[in-house]
Amino acid sequence: MLEVNGVTGGYANIPVLKDVNFQVGDGQLVGLIGLNGAGKSTTIKEIIGLLTPYQGQILIDGDSLLTNSESYRKKIGFIPETPSLYEELTLKEHLEVVAMAYDLEWKVAFAGAERLLKLFRLNEKLDWFPVQFSKGMKQKVMIICAFMVEPSLLIVDEPFLGLDPVAIQDLIDLLAEEKQKGTSILMSTHVLDSAEKMCDSFIVLHHGQVLAAGDLTALRQQFGKEDASFNDIYLGLTQEGVGA
């Protein structure tokens, strides 16, 4: 379980997040929703440890970066919005680096990655370098690296960008499998129709604060829109100038 408790934080002493509170339970997929600048990327950076909160606490399965940084970091699988690969390393070498970073036994880790390599049609490209990959192929490498560590918390940031329709469905199926395993999943996306179908609940950020939280039924009740889609609720909040 991910717990974000009273987090205030940001960059260079300029707070972006202001007393943010939410949880992502085991086997739950939660959508992190907001306009550009709402604080989604900052929230993710605070969770993965690229930023340190001014105030508050972030826990994964009871561990924090302050109490047990190694255990905390090994619990996270992260799929960034923009693929980030080492140009001098082959695909296989990227997988080896991930295995070493997470202290995984290589044969076991690679056996787990093989199914994903075949699924995304990269099993015959282990000796390829990133320069030979399309953007979509690079994104698939990031997905494989995140899933092969079998994380307790999976963070996916705009995961569908650059993927073809077949790969999008493959990723949706993988996320469903992870939920069945009990993995906590936090997904930031602007594709609201997909979010409504996939997410168990939502965190709506606005100006670094949680404007609304809960499943679609709770949000409909909160805003008095009983039959509205999540997209309708989101657009309504935005047009009113109070939502994200």
Helices and strands as residue ranges (DSSP letters): E 2-11, E 14-24, E 29-33, H 40-48, E 55-60, H 69-74, E 76-79, H 91-101, H 106-119, G 130-132, H 135-148, E 153-157, H 165-181, E 184-188, H 192-198, E 201-206, E 209-214, H 216-222, H 230-240
